[in-house]
Amino acid sequence: MQGLRGLAWLLVFQSIGEVLSRAFSLPLPGPVLGLILLLIALRWPLVREPVGECANFLLAHLSLLFIPVGVGVMTHLALLAQYGGRMLLVIVLSTWIGLAVTAAVLWWPRPAGTGKKKG
């Protein structure tokens, strides 16, 4: 039952994000806005605990969620043959760029006085 409450919370925040995105013509998609709102709401146990249980269930069955994607790829093998090399190049480059940016942010020197105090 707790997992269903978590799924309901996920759907509520996605719906709120969609409504905000469309109502204010925002450049962010509704699900992204919903995730930002969910991130804020995860501070409260009323939201955090059911969403955590739902997330554990979904992660345990994650491989099943890839079956529709695999079927979709199989039905478009001609497109994959035509654009597969370019898609692979874009995926590899974007992954490496994302890793490089993440590493740069992690290793970026902090201004004096913003780190943790010792002792």
Rosetta blueprint (number, residue, H / E / L):
1 M L
2 Q H
3 G H
4 L H
5 R H
6 G H
7 L H
8 A H
9 W H
10 L H
11 L H
12 V H
13 F H
14 Q H
15 S H
16 I H
17 G H
18 E H
19 V H
20 L H
21 S H
22 R H
23 A H
24 F L
25 S L
26 L L
27 P L
28 L L
29 P L
30 G H
31 P H
32 V H
33 L H
34 G H
35 L H
36 I H
37 L H
38 L H
39 L H
40 I H
41 A H
42 L L
43 R L
44 W L
45 P H
46 L H
47 V H
48 R H
49 E H
50 P H
51 V H
52 G H
53 E H
54 C H
55 A H
56 N H
57 F H
58 L H
59 L H
60 A H
61 H L
62 L H
63 S H
64 L H
65 L H
66 F L
67 I H
68 P H
69 V H
70 G H
71 V H
72 G H
73 V H
74 M H
75 T H
76 H L
77 L H
78 A H
79 L H
80 L H
81 A H
82 Q H
83 Y H
84 G H
85 G H
86 R H
87 M H
88 L H
89 L H
90 V H
91 I H
92 V H
93 L H
94 S H
95 T H
96 W H
97 I H
98 G H
99 L H
100 A H
101 V H
102 T H
103 A H
104 A H
105 V H
106 L H
107 W H
108 W L
109 P L
110 R L
111 P L
112 A L
113 G L
114 T L
115 G L
116 K L
117 K L
118 K L
119 G L
